[in-house]
């Protein structure tokens, strides 16, 4: 049948009295009913424009507007330093002299029974600390000689010495630490924070991600994704070398006025589409186009570390024009200074299995510590001298820790000193943002294998970060798929000993 005649026939059929019989109605409208049912089903799965803060107006047309938290927070912004790959706490912060006495001895069977390891097979040997430790400052916190600059600042931070997780492989453990779930699809903590607080700078993203070490984390970009939250809250990955954001510059032959006219035209189409379908994600798309246009001017300025004074560049150890953790640490300070709410630094390369020199705890780990020691210490000092440390929460950690026994594979000892993944006990630290100074909370047993006091979970860490920003983590929710979701799921308690 000719298409035009078919359309006329279809219209006539829909308007005819033939639909007075149920059988004929179902025969000709089955697809329509199916589509309606599917639309209803999909609608129940779509994110709603929920409100994280009761009593505070959430404006979907301006999703990044500043909003007040549940109660006055100590911190206004967060700099989260994630060492992807899991550094060994036993060479950095958790000093175990009794472990040194066991070096080279076979691991007791009792430590292996019922435990899951990533690569240990058979009975491994114990591995004593490869670093030299000293108690630092008035607090007496143990910090190794792998971190000489940071050791001078031990009195500024709170150590969590007995953190645990239930994941022992990199990607799911990173997801758990950053999103509260080992499965894909949940919003990252940076997305939650920007959803709850908005941004104080309309010309920059509220959530910026900086990576170093040559690769992204094992879990990929999902660790800074927005999950079921509107996509405007996902992390924006920036670079410390070259263009701050890929394709930020106008193409050849396109000036700024033409770019603005193009964006206005695109967003006019998007607005009409939103009026028709009422999909909140369309509003996110509009906001992202407009943000990208504003970033063309603001991002190159704030992401330029060459304009920092020479003494600041030396303080951090930066090398302008190159991707490095040092450059990213300085950028993190500049970004929070400009009102960016959450800055996430991922540094890759901390996987110390002992399969090669780069992954040995007495070679590769030393080199990785050298890459971050000076710059993360400078970040603390720089924020402090600018009066920003009290309102900026710095978090340092990884996805899990390392075993006190040496890794082996297929029962064979490896040529270099390495440690396997360990989910039961590892160290994190926090600084600034209303966190107590000079506190070491939690303790592991004499070999650093199991917590004996102050055991805290990933959810406890997340609850504490939200608390410092002014959120009750149990009430900070988003309605999705028919129920309220939160970052900490159904767990988590604020670690009162450090706040």
Secondary structure, 3 states (H helix, E strand, C coil): CCHHHHHHHHHHHHHCHHHHCHHHHHHHHHHHHHHHHHHHHHHHHCCCCCCCCCCCCCCHHHCCCCCCCCCCCCCCEEEEEEEECCCCHHHCCCCCHHHHHCCCCECCHHHHCCCCCCCCCCCCEECCCCCCEEEECCCCEEEEHHHHHHHCCHHHEEEEEEEECCCCCHHHHHHHHHHCCCCCCCCCHHHHHHHHHCCCCCCCCCEEEEEECCCCCCCHHHHHCCCCCCHHHCCEEECCCCCCCCCCCCCCCCCHHHHHHHHHHHHHHHHHHHHHHCCHHHHHHHHHHHHHHHHHHHHHHHCCCCCCCHHHHHHHCCCCCCCCHHHHHHHHHHHHHCCCCEEEEEEECCCCCCCCHHHCCCCHHHHHHHHHHHHHHHHHHHHHHCCCHHHEEEEEECCCEEEEEECEECCEECCCCCEEEECCCEEEEEECCCCCCCEEECEECCCCCCEEECCEEHHHHHHHHHHHCCCCCCCCCEEECCEEECCCCCCCCCCHHHC
